[in-house]
Amino acid sequence: KEGILRSTNVIVPGPWLLEAAELINKNPGLDVGIHLALTSEWSYIKWRPLTAAPSLVDRNGYFYPMVWPNKRFPSGSYLLEASPKIEEIERELRAQIEAGKRLMPQMTYVSTHMGFSHAKPEWHSLVQTLAKEYKVQLSGDDAGVQDLGQVWNSGANVPFESGQVRAAKLAKKLESIGPGTWRMVDHAALDDPEMKAIQHPRYEDVATDRAAVLDAWTSFIVADIVRRRGIRLISYRDLTKHEPM
């Protein structure tokens, strides 16, 4: 309500789904997508599939933490190693989309958590097929949309940059972009006890990192650039009005 955000998304099998859906429905001007998930990376907050999917879960019944091998995690922690069955993937993704549409009828797009759809061509093809079938946009397959790219340092193993620094970098980036449709994707959150519980090996400062994103996206410096340059803030809902499905 007080920044530049126009679209958000929800991990359907994640905790607090119903609260998220309630907040979305109370703010119909905010566009929403389903962030399709086949992994659950955090150490202490986990989620499971909505469907019976033995090839998608670890021995505790949770999604694997990672899509690809990652040196921060032991063997047996990534999805590709489990050779998941495509029929189980399809059934699970359908369940997530249908639950999302039921709870948030205004949803207009899907995206993929940790980019899992790029792990195998058949997975990407499946997500494309489902997006077309359910008449929603697939984030990342948007014709003509350009990405702002990495505007600031963020995530694990990088020097921390404050919200003030990130706001200055974003303002500079927005000063330089040319005509066209541009997209920025990042994670915003509050630096509070709930977020401090979300972490995984070698990325323990999640709350601090993502609070700095929030500071940048609500910065008056950034908002001033948007107004001065006449940048029109749109959502995926606006984007799909002009694209054939």
MIDOSE-1310 file (N, C-alpha, C; in nm, 2 decimals, decimal comma, always signed):
residues 245
kegi	+0,08/-0,12/+0,00/+0,00/+0,00/+0,00/+0,08/+0,13/+0,00; +0,21/+0,12/+0,05/+0,29/+0,24/+0,06/+0,42/+0,23/-0,02; +0,42/+0,14/-0,12/+0,55/+0,13/-0,20/+0,51/+0,11/-0,35; +0,61/+0,05/-0,42/+0,59/+0,03/-0,56/+0,54/-0,11/-0,61
lrst	+0,52/-0,19/-0,51/+0,47/-0,33/-0,54/+0,34/-0,33/-0,61; +0,32/-0,41/-0,71/+0,19/-0,43/-0,78/+0,15/-0,57/-0,79; +0,24/-0,66/-0,78/+0,21/-0,81/-0,79/+0,28/-0,88/-0,68; +0,22/-0,98/-0,62/+0,28/-1,07/-0,52/+0,25/-1,21/-0,56
nviv	+0,30/-1,30/-0,48/+0,26/-1,44/-0,51/+0,26/-1,53/-0,38; +0,20/-1,64/-0,39/+0,18/-1,73/-0,27/+0,23/-1,87/-0,30; +0,30/-1,93/-0,20/+0,34/-2,07/-0,21/+0,22/-2,14/-0,14; +0,14/-2,21/-0,22/+0,02/-2,27/-0,17/+0,04/-2,38/-0,07
pgpw	+0,14/-2,47/-0,08/+0,15/-2,57/+0,03/+0,23/-2,51/+0,16; +0,26/-2,38/+0,15/+0,34/-2,32/+0,26/+0,25/-2,29/+0,38; +0,31/-2,26/+0,50/+0,23/-2,23/+0,62/+0,16/-2,09/+0,59; +0,05/-2,07/+0,67/-0,03/-1,95/+0,67/-0,09/-1,92/+0,53
llea	-0,11/-2,02/+0,45/-0,18/-2,00/+0,32/-0,31/-1,92/+0,34; -0,39/-1,97/+0,43/-0,53/-1,91/+0,45/-0,52/-1,76/+0,49; -0,43/-1,73/+0,57/-0,41/-1,59/+0,61/-0,37/-1,51/+0,49; -0,27/-1,56/+0,41/-0,23/-1,49/+0,29/-0,34/-1,47/+0,19
aeli	-0,43/-1,57/+0,17/-0,54/-1,56/+0,09/-0,64/-1,45/+0,14; -0,66/-1,45/+0,27/-0,75/-1,34/+0,33/-0,69/-1,20/+0,30; -0,56/-1,19/+0,32/-0,50/-1,05/+0,30/-0,51/-1,01/+0,15; -0,49/-1,11/+0,06/-0,51/-1,08/-0,08/-0,65/-1,04/-0,12
nknp	-0,74/-1,11/-0,07/-0,88/-1,08/-0,10/-0,93/-0,95/-0,03; -0,87/-0,91/+0,07/-0,90/-0,78/+0,13/-0,84/-0,66/+0,05; -0,74/-0,69/-0,04/-0,67/-0,59/-0,12/-0,68/-0,63/-0,26; -0,80/-0,62/-0,32/-0,82/-0,66/-0,46/-0,74/-0,59/-0,56
gldv	-0,69/-0,47/-0,53/-0,60/-0,40/-0,62/-0,47/-0,46/-0,64; -0,43/-0,55/-0,55/-0,30/-0,62/-0,56/-0,31/-0,74/-0,64; -0,23/-0,76/-0,74/-0,24/-0,88/-0,82/-0,17/-0,99/-0,75; -0,21/-1,12/-0,78/-0,15/-1,23/-0,71/-0,12/-1,34/-0,81
gihl	-0,01/-1,41/-0,79/+0,02/-1,53/-0,86/+0,04/-1,65/-0,77; +0,05/-1,77/-0,83/+0,09/-1,89/-0,75/+0,24/-1,92/-0,78; +0,31/-1,92/-0,67/+0,46/-1,96/-0,68/+0,47/-2,11/-0,66; +0,46/-2,18/-0,77/+0,46/-2,32/-0,77/+0,58/-2,38/-0,70
alts	+0,57/-2,47/-0,61/+0,68/-2,51/-0,53/+0,69/-2,66/-0,53; +0,81/-2,71/-0,55/+0,85/-2,85/-0,54/+0,96/-2,87/-0,44; +1,01/-2,76/-0,38/+1,11/-2,77/-0,28/+1,08/-2,69/-0,15; +1,14/-2,71/-0,04/+1,12/-2,64/+0,08/+1,25/-2,63/+0,15
ewsy	+1,32/-2,51/+0,13/+1,46/-2,49/+0,16/+1,49/-2,46/+0,30; +1,40/-2,40/+0,38/+1,44/-2,35/+0,51/+1,46/-2,46/+0,61; +1,54/-2,43/+0,71/+1,58/-2,54/+0,80/+1,47/-2,57/+0,90; +1,39/-2,47/+0,94/+1,29/-2,50/+1,05/+1,15/-2,48/+1,01
ikwr	+1,12/-2,42/+0,90/+0,99/-2,40/+0,85/+0,98/-2,48/+0,72; +0,90/-2,58/+0,72/+0,89/-2,68/+0,60/+0,75/-2,69/+0,55; +0,74/-2,74/+0,43/+0,60/-2,77/+0,37/+0,61/-2,90/+0,29; +0,49/-2,96/+0,28/+0,48/-3,09/+0,22/+0,39/-3,07/+0,09
plta	+0,39/-3,17/+0,00/+0,30/-3,16/-0,11/+0,15/-3,17/-0,07; +0,07/-3,12/-0,15/-0,08/-3,13/-0,13/-0,13/-3,27/-0,17; -0,05/-3,34/-0,25/-0,10/-3,47/-0,30/-0,01/-3,58/-0,25; -0,05/-3,70/-0,28/+0,04/-3,82/-0,24/+0,15/-3,82/-0,35
apsl	+0,27/-3,79/-0,31/+0,38/-3,78/-0,41/+0,51/-3,84/-0,35; +0,52/-3,97/-0,34/+0,64/-4,02/-0,27/+0,77/-3,99/-0,34; +0,78/-3,96/-0,47/+0,90/-3,93/-0,53/+0,94/-3,79/-0,52; +0,86/-3,71/-0,45/+0,89/-3,56/-0,44/+0,93/-3,53/-0,29
vdrn	+0,94/-3,62/-0,20/+0,96/-3,59/-0,06/+1,08/-3,67/+0,00; +1,13/-3,61/+0,10/+1,24/-3,68/+0,17/+1,19/-3,78/+0,27; +1,27/-3,84/+0,35/+1,23/-3,94/+0,44/+1,13/-3,89/+0,55; +1,13/-3,76/+0,57/+1,03/-3,70/+0,67/+0,90/-3,66/+0,61
gyfy	+0,89/-3,68/+0,48/+0,77/-3,64/+0,41/+0,76/-3,50/+0,36; +0,87/-3,42/+0,38/+0,88/-3,28/+0,33/+0,94/-3,28/+0,19; +0,91/-3,17/+0,12/+0,98/-3,15/-0,01/+1,13/-3,14/+0,02; +1,21/-3,18/-0,08/+1,35/-3,16/-0,06/+1,39/-3,02/-0,06
pmvw	+1,50/-2,98/+0,01/+1,54/-2,84/+0,02/+1,58/-2,78/-0,11; +1,65/-2,85/-0,19/+1,71/-2,79/-0,31/+1,66/-2,86/-0,44; +1,67/-2,79/-0,55/+1,64/-2,85/-0,68/+1,77/-2,92/-0,73; +1,88/-2,84/-0,73/+2,01/-2,89/-0,78/+2,10/-2,92/-0,67
pnkr	+2,21/-3,00/-0,69/+2,31/-3,02/-0,59/+2,36/-2,89/-0,53; +2,39/-2,88/-0,40/+2,43/-2,76/-0,34/+2,53/-2,79/-0,23; +2,65/-2,74/-0,23/+2,75/-2,77/-0,13/+2,71/-2,74/+0,01; +2,61/-2,66/+0,03/+2,57/-2,62/+0,16/+2,48/-2,73/+0,23
fpsg	+2,44/-2,83/+0,14/+2,35/-2,93/+0,19/+2,40/-3,07/+0,16; +2,38/-3,17/+0,24/+2,43/-3,30/+0,22/+2,36/-3,37/+0,11; +2,42/-3,48/+0,06/+2,36/-3,57/-0,04/+2,22/-3,61/+0,01; +2,13/-3,62/-0,08/+2,00/-3,66/-0,05/+1,91/-3,54/-0,02
syll	+1,96/-3,42/-0,05/+1,89/-3,29/-0,02/+1,83/-3,23/-0,14; +1,85/-3,29/-0,26/+1,80/-3,21/-0,38/+1,71/-3,30/-0,46; +1,62/-3,23/-0,53/+1,51/-3,29/-0,60/+1,56/-3,38/-0,72; +1,65/-3,33/-0,80/+1,69/-3,41/-0,91/+1,75/-3,54/-0,87
easp	+1,82/-3,55/-0,76/+1,87/-3,67/-0,71/+1,77/-3,78/-0,69; +1,65/-3,74/-0,66/+1,54/-3,83/-0,63/+1,47/-3,88/-0,75; +1,50/-3,83/-0,87/+1,44/-3,87/-1,00/+1,29/-3,87/-0,99; +1,22/-3,76/-0,96/+1,08/-3,76/-0,93/+1,00/-3,80/-1,06
kiee	+0,89/-3,85/-1,04/+0,80/-3,90/-1,15/+0,72/-3,78/-1,20; +0,72/-3,77/-1,33/+0,66/-3,66/-1,40/+0,51/-3,65/-1,37; +0,45/-3,77/-1,36/+0,30/-3,77/-1,33/+0,27/-3,72/-1,19; +0,37/-3,74/-1,09/+0,35/-3,69/-0,96/+0,37/-3,54/-0,96
iere	+0,47/-3,49/-1,04/+0,49/-3,35/-1,05/+0,36/-3,28/-1,11; +0,31/-3,34/-1,21/+0,19/-3,28/-1,27/+0,07/-3,27/-1,18; +0,05/-3,39/-1,11/-0,06/-3,39/-1,02/-0,05/-3,29/-0,90; +0,07/-3,27/-0,85/+0,10/-3,17/-0,75/+0,08/-3,03/-0,80
lraq	+0,14/-3,00/-0,91/+0,12/-2,86/-0,96/-0,02/-2,83/-0,99; -0,10/-2,92/-1,05/-0,24/-2,90/-1,07/-0,31/-2,87/-0,94; -0,28/-2,95/-0,83/-0,34/-2,93/-0,70/-0,31/-2,79/-0,65; -0,19/-2,74/-0,67/-0,15/-2,61/-0,62/-0,22/-2,50/-0,69
ieag	-0,23/-2,51/-0,82/-0,30/-2,41/-0,91/-0,45/-2,41/-0,87; -0,51/-2,52/-0,86/-0,65/-2,53/-0,84/-0,69/-2,48/-0,70; -0,60/-2,51/-0,60/-0,63/-2,45/-0,46/-0,61/-2,30/-0,46; -0,51/-2,25/-0,53/-0,49/-2,11/-0,54/-0,60/-2,04/-0,61
krlm	-0,65/-2,09/-0,72/-0,76/-2,03/-0,79/-0,89/-2,03/-0,70; -0,90/-2,14/-0,63/-1,02/-2,14/-0,54/-1,02/-2,04/-0,43; -0,90/-2,02/-0,37/-0,89/-1,93/-0,26/-0,87/-1,78/-0,30; -0,81/-1,77/-0,42/-0,78/-1,63/-0,47/-0,82/-1,63/-0,62
pqmt	-0,95/-1,61/-0,64/-1,00/-1,62/-0,78/-0,93/-1,52/-0,88; -0,87/-1,41/-0,82/-0,82/-1,31/-0,90/-0,68/-1,34/-0,95; -0,62/-1,46/-0,92/-0,48/-1,49/-0,96/-0,47/-1,48/-1,11; -0,36/-1,43/-1,16/-0,34/-1,41/-1,30/-0,21/-1,48/-1,35
yvst	-0,12/-1,53/-1,27/+0,00/-1,58/-1,32/+0,06/-1,69/-1,23; +0,15/-1,77/-1,28/+0,23/-1,87/-1,20/+0,38/-1,84/-1,22; +0,45/-1,87/-1,12/+0,60/-1,87/-1,13/+0,65/-2,00/-1,06; +0,78/-2,02/-1,07/+0,83/-2,15/-1,02/+0,94/-2,12/-0,91
hmgf	+0,91/-2,18/-0,79/+1,00/-2,16/-0,68/+1,14/-2,22/-0,71; +1,24/-2,14/-0,69/+1,38/-2,18/-0,71/+1,41/-2,22/-0,85; +1,32/-2,18/-0,94/+1,34/-2,20/-1,08/+1,34/-2,35/-1,12; +1,26/-2,43/-1,05/+1,27/-2,58/-1,07/+1,23/-2,61/-1,22
shak	+1,15/-2,53/-1,29/+1,11/-2,57/-1,42/+1,23/-2,57/-1,52; +1,34/-2,51/-1,48/+1,45/-2,51/-1,57/+1,55/-2,62/-1,55; +1,51/-2,71/-1,46/+1,60/-2,82/-1,43/+1,59/-2,93/-1,54; +1,48/-2,94/-1,60/+1,46/-3,04/-1,71/+1,36/-2,98/-1,81
pewh	+1,39/-3,00/-1,94/+1,30/-2,95/-2,04/+1,16/-2,99/-2,03; +1,14/-3,12/-1,99/+1,00/-3,17/-1,98/+0,93/-3,10/-1,86; +1,00/-3,06/-1,76/+0,93/-2,99/-1,65/+0,89/-2,85/-1,69; +0,97/-2,78/-1,77/+0,94/-2,65/-1,82/+0,82/-2,66/-1,91
slvq	+0,82/-2,76/-2,00/+0,71/-2,78/-2,09/+0,58/-2,81/-2,02; +0,59/-2,88/-1,91/+0,47/-2,91/-1,83/+0,41/-2,78/-1,77; +0,50/-2,70/-1,71/+0,45/-2,57/-1,65/+0,39/-2,48/-1,76; +0,45/-2,48/-1,88/+0,39/-2,40/-1,99/+0,26/-2,45/-2,02
tlak	+0,24/-2,58/-2,03/+0,11/-2,64/-2,07/+0,01/-2,61/-1,97; +0,04/-2,62/-1,84/-0,05/-2,59/-1,73/-0,09/-2,45/-1,73; +0,00/-2,36/-1,75/-0,03/-2,21/-1,75/-0,13/-2,19/-1,86; -0,11/-2,24/-1,98/-0,20/-2,22/-2,09/-0,34/-2,28/-2,06
eykv	-0,34/-2,40/-2,01/-0,46/-2,47/-1,97/-0,55/-2,39/-1,87; -0,48/-2,34/-1,77/-0,55/-2,27/-1,67/-0,57/-2,12/-1,70; -0,52/-2,08/-1,82/-0,54/-1,94/-1,87/-0,47/-1,84/-1,77; -0,35/-1,87/-1,74/-0,27/-1,77/-1,66/-0,14/-1,75/-1,72
qlsg	-0,07/-1,64/-1,69/+0,06/-1,60/-1,74/+0,16/-1,69/-1,67; +0,27/-1,72/-1,74/+0,39/-1,78/-1,68/+0,50/-1,68/-1,67; +0,53/-1,65/-1,55/+0,64/-1,55/-1,53/+0,77/-1,60/-1,58; +0,84/-1,52/-1,66/+0,96/-1,56/-1,72/+0,94/-1,59/-1,87
ddag	+0,82/-1,62/-1,91/+0,79/-1,65/-2,05/+0,71/-1,53/-2,11; +0,73/-1,41/-2,06/+0,66/-1,30/-2,10/+0,73/-1,23/-2,22; +0,66/-1,23/-2,33/+0,72/-1,18/-2,45/+0,74/-1,03/-2,43; +0,86/-0,98/-2,46/+0,89/-0,83/-2,46/+0,92/-0,77/-2,32
vqdl	+0,91/-0,85/-2,21/+0,93/-0,80/-2,08/+1,08/-0,81/-2,05; +1,14/-0,70/-2,01/+1,29/-0,70/-1,98/+1,31/-0,70/-1,83; +1,41/-0,77/-1,78/+1,44/-0,77/-1,64/+1,54/-0,67/-1,60; +1,51/-0,61/-1,48/+1,61/-0,51/-1,43/+1,74/-0,58/-1,39
gqvw	+1,74/-0,71/-1,37/+1,86/-0,78/-1,33/+1,89/-0,76/-1,18; +2,01/-0,79/-1,14/+2,05/-0,78/-1,00/+2,09/-0,64/-0,97; +2,00/-0,57/-0,90/+2,02/-0,42/-0,88/+2,12/-0,40/-0,76; +2,11/-0,50/-0,66/+2,19/-0,48/-0,54/+2,24/-0,62/-0,49
nsga	+2,33/-0,62/-0,40/+2,37/-0,75/-0,33/+2,26/-0,80/-0,25; +2,23/-0,93/-0,26/+2,12/-0,99/-0,19/+2,14/-1,14/-0,18; +2,10/-1,20/-0,07/+2,11/-1,34/-0,05/+2,23/-1,39/+0,03; +2,27/-1,51/+0,01/+2,37/-1,57/+0,09/+2,51/-1,53/+0,04
nvpf	+2,61/-1,52/+0,13/+2,75/-1,51/+0,10/+2,78/-1,38/+0,02; +2,71/-1,27/+0,04/+2,74/-1,15/-0,03/+2,75/-1,04/+0,08; +2,83/-0,93/+0,05/+2,83/-0,82/+0,15/+2,69/-0,76/+0,17; +2,65/-0,74/+0,29/+2,52/-0,68/+0,31/+2,51/-0,53/+0,27
esgq	+2,40/-0,50/+0,21/+2,37/-0,36/+0,17/+2,25/-0,31/+0,24; +2,25/-0,20/+0,30/+2,13/-0,15/+0,37/+2,02/-0,11/+0,28; +1,90/-0,09/+0,34/+1,79/-0,04/+0,26/+1,82/+0,09/+0,19; +1,89/+0,18/+0,26/+1,93/+0,31/+0,20/+2,02/+0,29/+0,08
vraa	+2,11/+0,20/+0,09/+2,20/+0,18/-0,02/+2,12/+0,12/-0,14; +2,04/+0,02/-0,11/+1,96/-0,04/-0,21/+1,86/+0,05/-0,28; +1,80/+0,14/-0,20/+1,72/+0,24/-0,26/+1,79/+0,33/-0,36; +1,91/+0,37/-0,32/+2,00/+0,46/-0,41/+2,03/+0,38/-0,54
klak	+2,06/+0,25/-0,53/+2,09/+0,18/-0,65/+1,97/+0,16/-0,74; +1,86/+0,13/-0,67/+1,74/+0,12/-0,75/+1,70/+0,25/-0,82; +1,71/+0,36/-0,75/+1,68/+0,49/-0,81/+1,77/+0,51/-0,93; +1,90/+0,48/-0,92/+2,00/+0,50/-1,03/+1,96/+0,41/-1,15
kles	+1,92/+0,29/-1,12/+1,88/+0,20/-1,22/+1,75/+0,25/-1,30; +1,66/+0,30/-1,22/+1,53/+0,35/-1,28/+1,56/+0,48/-1,36; +1,66/+0,55/-1,33/+1,70/+0,67/-1,40/+1,75/+0,63/-1,54; +1,81/+0,51/-1,55/+1,88/+0,47/-1,68/+1,80/+0,39/-1,77
igpg	+1,69/+0,33/-1,73/+1,62/+0,24/-1,82/+1,55/+0,32/-1,93; +1,54/+0,25/-2,04/+1,47/+0,31/-2,16/+1,33/+0,27/-2,17; +1,26/+0,29/-2,28/+1,12/+0,26/-2,30/+1,10/+0,10/-2,30; +0,98/+0,06/-2,27/+0,95/-0,08/-2,27/+0,89/-0,12/-2,14
twrm	+0,87/-0,25/-2,12/+0,81/-0,31/-2,00/+0,92/-0,38/-1,92; +0,94/-0,34/-1,80/+1,05/-0,39/-1,72/+0,99/-0,46/-1,59; +1,06/-0,56/-1,55/+1,02/-0,64/-1,43/+1,13/-0,64/-1,33; +1,09/-0,63/-1,20/+1,19/-0,66/-1,09/+1,13/-0,76/-1,00
vdha	+1,21/-0,86/-0,96/+1,17/-0,96/-0,87/+1,26/-0,97/-0,75; +1,21/-0,97/-0,63/+1,29/-0,99/-0,51/+1,20/-1,02/-0,40; +1,25/-1,04/-0,28/+1,18/-1,08/-0,16/+1,18/-0,97/-0,06; +1,06/-0,93/-0,01/+1,05/-0,83/+0,09/+0,99/-0,89/+0,22
aldd	+1,03/-0,84/+0,33/+0,98/-0,89/+0,46/+1,02/-0,79/+0,57; +0,96/-0,82/+0,69/+0,99/-0,74/+0,80/+1,10/-0,81/+0,88; +1,19/-0,74/+0,95/+1,29/-0,79/+1,04/+1,23/-0,81/+1,17; +1,16/-0,92/+1,19/+1,09/-0,95/+1,31/+1,11/-1,10/+1,35
pemk	+1,07/-1,14/+1,47/+1,10/-1,27/+1,52/+1,05/-1,38/+1,43; +0,94/-1,36/+1,36/+0,89/-1,46/+1,27/+0,98/-1,48/+1,15; +1,03/-1,37/+1,09/+1,12/-1,39/+0,98/+1,26/-1,44/+1,03; +1,30/-1,40/+1,15/+1,43/-1,45/+1,20/+1,44/-1,60/+1,21
aiqh	+1,32/-1,67/+1,22/+1,32/-1,81/+1,22/+1,34/-1,88/+1,09; +1,34/-1,80/+0,98/+1,35/-1,85/+0,85/+1,50/-1,83/+0,80; +1,56/-1,95/+0,79/+1,70/-1,95/+0,75/+1,74/-2,09/+0,70; +1,85/-2,09/+0,64/+1,91/-2,22/+0,61/+2,07/-2,21/+0,61
prye	+2,14/-2,31/+0,60/+2,29/-2,30/+0,62/+2,35/-2,20/+0,53; +2,43/-2,11/+0,59/+2,50/-2,00/+0,52/+2,41/-1,89/+0,46; +2,28/-1,89/+0,51/+2,19/-1,78/+0,48/+2,11/-1,76/+0,60; +2,17/-1,71/+0,71/+2,10/-1,70/+0,84/+2,04/-1,56/+0,86
dvat	+2,08/-1,46/+0,78/+2,04/-1,32/+0,80/+1,92/-1,29/+0,70; +1,83/-1,38/+0,68/+1,72/-1,36/+0,59/+1,64/-1,24/+0,62; +1,60/-1,23/+0,75/+1,52/-1,12/+0,79/+1,58/-0,98/+0,76; +1,71/-0,97/+0,80/+1,78/-0,84/+0,77/+1,79/-0,81/+0,62
draa	+1,82/-0,91/+0,55/+1,84/-0,90/+0,40/+1,71/-0,86/+0,34; +1,60/-0,92/+0,37/+1,47/-0,89/+0,31/+1,40/-0,77/+0,36; +1,43/-0,73/+0,48/+1,38/-0,60/+0,53/+1,44/-0,49/+0,45; +1,57/-0,50/+0,41/+1,63/-0,40/+0,33/+1,56/-0,39/+0,19
vlda	+1,51/-0,50/+0,14/+1,43/-0,49/+0,02/+1,31/-0,40/+0,04; +1,24/-0,43/+0,15/+1,12/-0,36/+0,18/+1,15/-0,21/+0,19; +1,26/-0,17/+0,26/+1,30/-0,03/+0,27/+1,32/+0,03/+0,14; +1,38/-0,04/+0,04/+1,41/+0,01/-0,09/+1,28/+0,03/-0,17
wtsf	+1,19/-0,07/-0,16/+1,07/-0,06/-0,24/+0,97/+0,05/-0,18; +0,99/+0,09/-0,06/+0,90/+0,19/+0,00/+0,97/+0,32/+0,02; +1,09/+0,33/-0,04/+1,17/+0,45/-0,03/+1,11/+0,57/-0,10; +1,11/+0,69/-0,04/+1,06/+0,81/-0,11/+1,15/+0,84/-0,23
ivad	+1,28/+0,81/-0,22/+1,37/+0,84/-0,33/+1,33/+0,76/-0,46; +1,30/+0,63/-0,44/+1,25/+0,55/-0,55/+1,12/+0,60/-0,60; +1,02/+0,63/-0,51/+0,89/+0,67/-0,55/+0,90/+0,80/-0,63; +1,00/+0,89/-0,59/+1,01/+1,02/-0,66/+1,06/+1,00/-0,80
ivrr	+1,15/+0,90/-0,82/+1,20/+0,87/-0,96/+1,09/+0,82/-1,04; +1,01/+0,73/-0,99/+0,89/+0,68/-1,06/+0,80/+0,79/-1,11; +0,77/+0,88/-1,02/+0,68/+0,99/-1,05/+0,75/+1,09/-1,15; +0,87/+1,12/-1,13/+0,94/+1,22/-1,22/+0,96/+1,17/-1,36
rgir	+0,99/+1,04/-1,37/+1,01/+0,99/-1,50/+0,89/+0,94/-1,57; +0,78/+0,94/-1,50/+0,65/+0,90/-1,56/+0,65/+0,75/-1,58; +0,71/+0,67/-1,49/+0,71/+0,53/-1,50/+0,58/+0,48/-1,45; +0,51/+0,40/-1,54/+0,38/+0,35/-1,50/+0,39/+0,21/-1,44
lisy	+0,35/+0,20/-1,31/+0,36/+0,07/-1,24/+0,24/-0,02/-1,28; +0,27/-0,14/-1,32/+0,16/-0,23/-1,36/+0,18/-0,36/-1,30; +0,08/-0,45/-1,30/+0,08/-0,58/-1,25/+0,08/-0,68/-1,36; +0,09/-0,81/-1,32/+0,07/-0,91/-1,43/-0,08/-0,91/-1,48
rdlt	-0,17/-0,87/-1,40/-0,31/-0,85/-1,45/-0,31/-0,75/-1,56; -0,24/-0,64/-1,55/-0,24/-0,54/-1,65/-0,17/-0,59/-1,78; -0,06/-0,67/-1,75/+0,02/-0,73/-1,86/-0,07/-0,82/-1,95; -0,14/-0,91/-1,88/-0,22/-1,01/-1,95/-0,34/-0,95/-2,03
khep	-0,38/-0,83/-2,00/-0,48/-0,76/-2,07/-0,44/-0,73/-2,22; -0,31/-0,73/-2,24/-0,26/-0,69/-2,37/-0,20/-0,81/-2,44; -0,20/-0,93/-2,38/-0,14/-1,04/-2,44/-0,24/-1,16/-2,47; -0,24/-1,22/-2,58/-0,32/-1,33/-2,61/-0,28/-1,45/-2,52
m	-0,38/-1,52/-2,46/-0,35/-1,64/-2,38/-0,35/-1,77/-2,46
